[in-house]
Amino acid sequence: MVIAMFLGIGLARMQGNVIRGLPSFIPTSMGRFLVIGSSVALVGLQISTHFRQSNHSKSGVVMSSYGNALLDTLPPHSVLLSYTDINWNSVRYLQECEHKRPDVTHLNFQLMPYSWFSRQHDLYPGITFPQLIQGVSTERGSKGFEQLMRRFVMQNMYAINMYLDLHAVNESALGKDGYYNGFYVTPHGMLWKIHEQKKMPTYAKWNKESKTLFQMYNQSFALAHSAKYPHGSWEYVARKIYFDGLYQKALHSLQYWIDRTAKKGKDVTYDDLDGYMFGLRDIVKALNGIYHVALPVQCVTYPRKDIVKNLALTYVR
């Protein structure tokens, strides 16, 4: 908008200078025509020069399928807590412009810390917003942000199903069984699902739901081709979040089976053997895919050494 405004000012200034500098025998209308014609020609040249690079007419399917994938995984009347622009904008467009899933309440942790947002609270009946305190922040991992998230979640999680942006969580602070910042989270495709401790799902139930989610992604979510979309583009980031979600799913499964076999110093029982073997097979498949597909094009957030370590650990077990 600012650039367009200054371009308009520059065009008006250029037109005035050209008209004042014209010889008296050339009509003023001719001068204006020359200015407008040259401006249109310059814009046309700019568009034609960069058209192939700037043409995204067929790329909308990636972001549309990403937003649809997020919404399609949510049960009725859920609350989606976004943190990143890609989650907020892709889902908000579908809800506001295409009227997709109006039953889902969509909130943004990047907006909540601002005092003006308190005027929006009435738009979200049934949601309790914590009072803002000094030091509140939008920076992930900061004390002010973590306090805001914890207070919001603790005031709402007992009555509402809540799902959290995958990148709103500081992974280094994740504790045993998914404990985080006063509540519990489990991987839910490309999101986290928030739980209170007494309502944590069994591993079997979670694993079945996770497999269903990724089967749905593989059928309907259009992963962007890494050669077509550069680093930093939203299509690239959507692909990255897919692999990040797959990695968190594999880690959750790996942690479960490690804890299971280490419990009370006993090895896995014969009753668990089939689940153990098939569980490790699925983990290897996921981590192998990340290692061979995502890592070479830097399309996963987590460090290479961690991915290699966990893949090696799974092979050993």
C-alpha positions as CSV (number, residue, x, y, z in Angstrom):
1,M,0.0,0.0,0.0
2,V,2.8,2.4,0.9
3,I,4.7,1.6,-2.3
4,A,1.5,2.1,-4.4
5,M,0.9,5.4,-2.7
6,F,4.4,6.7,-3.5
7,L,4.2,5.4,-7.1
8,G,1.0,7.5,-7.5
9,I,2.7,10.5,-6.1
10,G,5.7,10.0,-8.4
11,L,3.5,9.6,-11.4
12,A,1.7,12.8,-10.7
13,R,5.0,14.6,-10.1
14,M,6.5,13.2,-13.4
15,Q,3.4,14.3,-15.3
16,G,3.7,17.8,-14.0
17,N,7.4,18.0,-14.9
18,V,6.8,16.7,-18.4
19,I,3.9,19.0,-19.1
20,R,5.9,22.1,-17.9
21,G,8.9,21.1,-20.0
22,L,7.0,20.6,-23.2
23,P,7.5,23.1,-26.1
24,S,4.5,25.4,-26.5
25,F,3.5,23.9,-29.9
26,I,2.8,20.5,-28.3
27,P,-0.7,20.2,-26.8
28,T,-0.9,19.5,-23.1
29,S,-3.2,16.5,-23.8
30,M,-0.4,15.0,-25.8
31,G,2.0,15.3,-22.9
32,R,-0.4,13.6,-20.6
33,F,-0.8,10.8,-23.1
34,L,2.9,10.3,-23.3
35,V,3.2,10.1,-19.5
36,I,0.4,7.7,-19.1
37,G,1.6,5.6,-22.1
38,S,5.1,5.3,-20.7
39,S,3.9,4.4,-17.3
40,V,1.7,1.6,-18.6
41,A,4.6,0.4,-20.8
42,L,6.9,0.3,-17.8
43,V,4.4,-1.7,-15.7
44,G,3.8,-4.1,-18.6
45,L,7.5,-4.6,-19.0
46,Q,7.9,-5.3,-15.3
47,I,5.0,-7.8,-15.4
48,S,6.3,-9.6,-18.5
49,T,9.8,-9.8,-17.2
50,H,8.9,-11.5,-13.9
51,F,5.6,-13.1,-14.9
52,R,6.8,-16.7,-14.7
53,Q,8.3,-16.2,-11.3
54,S,5.4,-14.3,-9.9
55,N,2.5,-16.3,-11.3
56,H,1.0,-18.2,-8.5
57,S,-2.4,-18.9,-10.1
58,K,-2.0,-22.6,-9.6
59,S,-0.3,-22.6,-6.2
60,G,-3.5,-21.8,-4.2
61,V,-4.3,-25.4,-4.0
62,V,-1.4,-26.0,-1.6
63,M,-2.5,-23.5,1.0
64,S,-6.2,-24.3,0.5
65,S,-5.5,-28.0,1.1
66,Y,-3.4,-27.1,4.1
67,G,-6.1,-25.1,5.8
68,N,-8.7,-27.8,4.9
69,A,-6.4,-30.5,6.3
70,L,-6.3,-28.6,9.6
71,L,-10.0,-28.0,9.8
72,D,-11.0,-31.5,8.7
73,T,-9.1,-33.1,11.6
74,L,-11.0,-31.2,14.3
75,P,-14.1,-32.5,16.0
76,P,-17.3,-30.4,16.2
77,H,-17.2,-27.2,18.3
78,S,-13.4,-27.3,18.9
79,V,-11.1,-24.4,19.6
80,L,-8.1,-24.0,17.4
81,L,-5.3,-21.9,18.9
82,S,-3.0,-20.5,16.2
83,Y,0.4,-18.9,16.7
84,T,1.9,-18.8,13.2
85,D,0.7,-16.6,10.3
86,I,0.4,-19.7,8.0
87,N,-2.1,-21.4,10.3
88,W,-4.0,-18.2,11.2
89,N,-4.4,-16.9,7.6
90,S,-5.1,-20.2,5.8
91,V,-7.8,-21.3,8.3
92,R,-9.3,-17.8,8.7
93,Y,-9.7,-17.4,4.9
94,L,-11.6,-20.7,4.7
95,Q,-13.8,-19.8,7.6
96,E,-14.6,-16.2,6.7
97,C,-14.6,-16.4,2.9
98,E,-15.8,-19.9,2.2
99,H,-17.8,-20.4,5.4
100,K,-15.9,-23.7,6.2
101,R,-16.4,-25.1,9.7
102,P,-18.1,-22.2,11.4
103,D,-18.5,-24.4,14.5
104,V,-14.7,-24.2,15.1
105,T,-13.6,-21.3,17.2
106,H,-10.3,-19.9,15.9
107,L,-8.0,-17.8,18.1
108,N,-4.6,-16.3,17.8
109,F,-1.9,-16.2,20.5
110,Q,-0.2,-13.4,18.5
111,L,-3.3,-11.1,19.0
112,M,-4.3,-12.0,22.6
113,P,-1.5,-10.0,24.3
114,Y,-2.7,-6.7,22.9
115,S,-5.0,-4.6,25.0
116,W,-7.2,-3.7,22.0
117,F,-8.1,-7.4,21.6
118,S,-10.2,-7.2,24.8
119,R,-12.8,-5.4,22.8
120,Q,-13.1,-8.6,20.7
121,H,-13.8,-11.0,23.6
122,D,-17.6,-10.7,23.1
123,L,-17.2,-12.3,19.7
124,Y,-16.2,-15.6,21.4
125,P,-19.0,-16.6,23.7
126,G,-18.1,-19.5,26.0
127,I,-14.4,-18.6,26.0
128,T,-12.7,-17.2,29.1
129,F,-9.8,-14.8,28.5
130,P,-7.3,-14.3,31.2
131,Q,-6.6,-10.7,32.3
132,L,-3.4,-9.4,30.8
133,I,-0.5,-9.0,33.2
134,Q,2.7,-7.0,33.0
135,G,5.3,-8.6,30.8
136,V,2.9,-10.5,28.5
137,S,4.6,-11.3,25.2
138,T,4.1,-12.9,21.8
139,E,7.5,-14.5,21.7
140,R,7.4,-18.2,22.0
141,G,9.3,-19.6,24.9
142,S,9.3,-16.3,26.8
143,K,8.0,-16.1,30.3
144,G,5.2,-13.7,29.3
145,F,4.0,-15.9,26.5
146,E,4.1,-19.1,28.4
147,Q,2.2,-17.5,31.3
148,L,-0.5,-16.3,28.8
149,M,-0.8,-19.7,27.2
150,R,-1.0,-21.6,30.5
151,R,-3.6,-19.3,32.0
152,F,-5.7,-19.4,28.9
153,V,-5.6,-23.2,28.6
154,M,-6.2,-23.8,32.3
155,Q,-9.3,-21.6,32.3
156,N,-10.8,-23.3,29.3
157,M,-9.6,-26.9,28.9
158,Y,-12.0,-28.5,31.3
159,A,-15.0,-27.5,29.1
160,I,-13.7,-27.3,25.6
161,N,-11.7,-29.5,23.2
162,M,-8.6,-27.4,22.3
163,Y,-6.0,-27.9,19.6
164,L,-2.7,-26.0,19.5
165,D,-0.5,-24.7,16.6
166,L,2.4,-27.2,16.2
167,H,5.0,-24.4,16.4
168,A,3.4,-22.7,19.4
169,V,5.2,-25.2,21.6
170,N,8.8,-24.9,22.7
171,E,9.8,-28.6,22.1
172,S,12.8,-28.4,24.4
173,A,10.5,-27.8,27.3
174,L,8.3,-30.9,26.6
175,G,8.3,-33.2,29.5
176,K,7.4,-36.9,30.1
177,D,4.1,-38.1,28.5
178,G,3.7,-34.7,26.8
179,Y,3.6,-32.6,29.9
180,Y,4.0,-28.9,28.9
181,N,3.5,-25.7,30.7
182,G,0.9,-27.0,33.2
183,F,-1.0,-29.2,30.8
184,Y,-0.5,-32.2,28.5
185,V,-0.2,-32.4,24.7
186,T,-0.2,-35.2,22.2
187,P,0.6,-34.9,18.5
188,H,-2.5,-34.5,16.4
189,G,-1.4,-34.6,12.8
190,M,0.0,-31.1,12.1
191,L,-1.3,-29.8,15.5
192,W,-1.1,-30.6,19.2
193,K,-4.2,-31.8,21.1
194,I,-4.5,-30.4,24.6
195,H,-5.4,-32.7,27.5
196,E,-5.9,-32.5,31.2
197,Q,-3.9,-35.3,32.9
198,K,-6.9,-37.5,33.9
199,K,-8.1,-37.6,30.3
200,M,-5.0,-38.6,28.5
201,P,-5.8,-41.1,25.7
202,T,-4.4,-44.6,25.7
203,Y,-1.6,-45.2,23.3
204,A,-3.7,-47.6,21.3
205,K,-6.4,-45.0,20.8
206,W,-4.0,-42.2,20.0
207,N,-2.0,-44.3,17.6
208,K,-5.2,-45.4,15.7
209,E,-6.4,-41.8,15.4
210,S,-2.9,-40.6,14.3
211,K,-2.8,-43.2,11.5
212,T,-6.2,-42.1,10.3
213,L,-5.1,-38.4,10.2
214,F,-2.0,-39.1,8.1
215,Q,-3.9,-41.4,5.8
216,M,-6.3,-38.4,5.2
217,Y,-3.3,-36.1,4.7
218,N,-1.8,-38.4,2.1
219,Q,-5.0,-38.5,0.1
220,S,-6.1,-34.8,0.3
221,F,-3.2,-32.6,1.4
222,A,-1.2,-31.4,-1.6
223,L,2.5,-31.3,-0.5
224,A,4.3,-28.6,-2.3
225,H,7.2,-29.7,-4.6
226,S,10.4,-28.5,-3.0
227,A,11.9,-27.6,-6.4
228,K,9.0,-25.3,-7.3
229,Y,8.6,-23.3,-4.1
230,P,11.6,-21.6,-2.5
231,H,12.6,-21.7,1.1
232,G,10.5,-19.3,3.1
233,S,7.4,-19.5,0.9
234,W,4.2,-20.5,2.6
235,E,4.0,-23.6,0.4
236,Y,7.4,-24.7,1.6
237,V,6.5,-24.0,5.2
238,A,3.3,-26.1,4.8
239,R,5.3,-29.0,3.6
240,K,7.7,-28.5,6.5
241,I,4.9,-28.5,9.1
242,Y,3.7,-31.8,7.6
243,F,7.1,-33.4,8.2
244,D,7.4,-31.8,11.7
245,G,4.0,-33.4,12.6
246,L,5.2,-36.7,11.3
247,Y,8.4,-36.4,13.4
248,Q,6.4,-35.6,16.6
249,K,4.2,-38.6,15.9
250,A,7.2,-40.9,15.6
251,L,8.8,-39.4,18.7
252,H,5.7,-40.0,20.8
253,S,5.5,-43.6,19.7
254,L,9.2,-44.2,20.3
255,Q,9.0,-42.7,23.8
256,Y,6.0,-44.9,24.6
257,W,7.7,-48.2,23.6
258,I,11.0,-47.2,25.3
259,D,9.0,-46.5,28.5
260,R,7.0,-49.7,28.1
261,T,10.0,-52.0,27.8
262,A,11.9,-50.2,30.6
263,K,9.0,-50.3,33.1
264,K,10.1,-52.2,36.3
265,G,13.2,-53.5,34.5
266,K,11.2,-55.9,32.4
267,D,11.3,-56.6,28.7
268,V,8.4,-56.5,26.4
269,T,5.9,-59.4,27.0
270,Y,4.8,-61.8,24.3
271,D,1.3,-60.1,24.5
272,D,3.0,-56.8,23.5
273,L,5.4,-58.3,20.9
274,D,3.3,-57.8,17.8
275,G,2.4,-54.2,18.8
276,Y,6.1,-53.5,19.7
277,M,7.4,-54.8,16.3
278,F,4.7,-53.1,14.2
279,G,5.1,-49.9,16.3
280,L,8.9,-49.8,15.6
281,R,8.3,-50.6,12.0
282,D,6.0,-47.5,11.7
283,I,8.5,-45.4,13.5
284,V,11.4,-46.5,11.2
285,K,9.2,-45.8,8.1
286,A,8.4,-42.3,9.3
287,L,11.9,-41.4,10.3
288,N,13.3,-42.9,7.1
289,G,11.0,-40.7,5.1
290,I,12.0,-37.6,7.0
291,Y,15.7,-38.5,6.6
292,H,15.6,-39.2,2.9
293,V,13.0,-36.8,1.7
294,A,12.8,-33.8,4.1
295,L,16.4,-33.5,5.4
296,P,18.1,-33.1,2.0
297,V,15.9,-30.0,1.2
298,Q,15.9,-28.7,4.8
299,C,12.2,-29.3,5.0
300,V,12.0,-30.2,8.7
301,T,12.5,-27.9,11.7
302,Y,14.4,-30.3,14.0
303,P,18.2,-30.8,14.0
304,R,19.7,-33.5,11.7
305,K,21.6,-35.0,14.6
306,D,18.4,-35.6,16.6
307,I,16.7,-37.2,13.6
308,V,19.7,-39.5,13.0
309,K,19.9,-40.4,16.7
310,N,16.3,-41.4,17.0
311,L,16.4,-43.3,13.7
312,A,19.5,-45.2,14.9
313,L,17.9,-45.9,18.3
314,T,14.8,-47.3,16.6
315,Y,16.9,-49.6,14.4
316,V,18.8,-50.8,17.5
317,R,15.7,-51.6,19.4
